[in-house]
Amino acid sequence: MTFSNREVLIEVLTHARAQPRCIIEFTTDEDGETTVADITNHVKQLEEMS
């Protein structure tokens, strides 16, 4: 995988190791570049709404 936001990947993975629960989303574009995002708070909000 080629990450277009490598600094964000490092930050997200470091953050994830310190949390009891962390949901990470990987998205790969058509050109093969992969981006990463911590979506824990987004999922938590969706769970609270349901």
C-alpha positions in Angstrom: 0.0 0.0 0.0 1.1 3.5 -0.7 -0.1 6.1 1.9 -0.7 9.6 0.7 -0.9 10.8 4.3 1.9 8.9 6.0 2.1 11.4 8.9 -1.6 10.9 9.6 -1.1 7.1 9.5 1.6 7.3 12.2 -0.6 9.6 14.3 -3.7 7.4 14.0 -1.8 4.2 14.8 -0.1 5.8 17.8 -3.4 7.1 19.1 -5.1 3.7 18.5 -2.6 1.9 20.7 -3.4 4.2 23.6 -7.2 3.7 23.3 -9.4 0.8 24.6 -11.3 1.1 21.3 -10.3 2.7 18.1 -11.9 2.3 14.6 -9.7 3.1 11.7 -10.9 3.4 8.1 -8.5 2.8 5.2 -9.6 4.0 1.7 -7.8 3.1 -1.5 -8.2 5.3 -4.5 -8.2 4.1 -8.1 -4.6 5.1 -8.4 -3.6 2.8 -5.5 -3.0 5.5 -2.9 -4.4 4.7 0.5 -5.6 7.2 3.0 -6.3 6.5 6.7 -8.7 8.2 9.2 -9.7 7.6 12.8 -13.5 7.3 12.6 -14.1 6.2 16.3 -16.0 9.3 17.2 -18.1 9.2 14.1 -19.1 5.5 14.8 -19.8 6.4 18.4 -22.2 9.2 17.3 -24.0 6.8 15.0 -24.3 4.2 17.7 -25.7 6.8 20.1 -28.3 7.9 17.5 -29.6 4.4 17.0 
